[in-house]
Amino acid sequence: MRVYLSGKMSNRYVEDVKSERKRATDELSKYGIKAVDPAAAEAALWGSHKKARISTKFNRRIMTAMVDKDLFLIRRSDALLYLTGDVVSEGSLLEVAFAQQIKIPVIMVAPERYYERWMGWVNIFVPKDHTFIDIKSAVRFINRKYKKTYEKNKIYFDQAIKKAITLTDKKRKK
């Protein structure tokens, strides 16, 4: 199972983003779930000094490439984990909308929204039972709610592919 990591990156400290995503990746791996982290490929564009912030000023060509890559990765994921639901992020909200459009479940880490101290559209579009106070709780939910379905569907998918290959091989031999 693969889970795409979404969340605000621009104008945040590089170290904060990296540590947040490492926590999510480590937590997912405890359950045998793979993190799909777009930040891994983008980190080369970030500064490396102690207080480096992730830029908000990429040119159109670079931004287009990043968006295309992110959409590609979301399409190949089984769920999306929105790590910063309490922080407004244009890119993350569009990733959430895209995932929902293609029927990929969205799970959000947003303690303020969870306790309804902050209420907005996101509270409505990401169901309350898919909103959590921390990464650990969100990942446990993904494991409990979606991993079994993934495994069942993967078995079915693998059998369908095997059958299709067998039929194709038989036709070639004739």
Beta strands, then each sheet from edge to edge (+ up, - down):
strand 1: 2-6
strand 2: 34-36
strand 3: 79-82
strand 4: 106-109
strand 5: 131-132
sheet 1: 2+ 1+ 3+ 4+ 5+
end
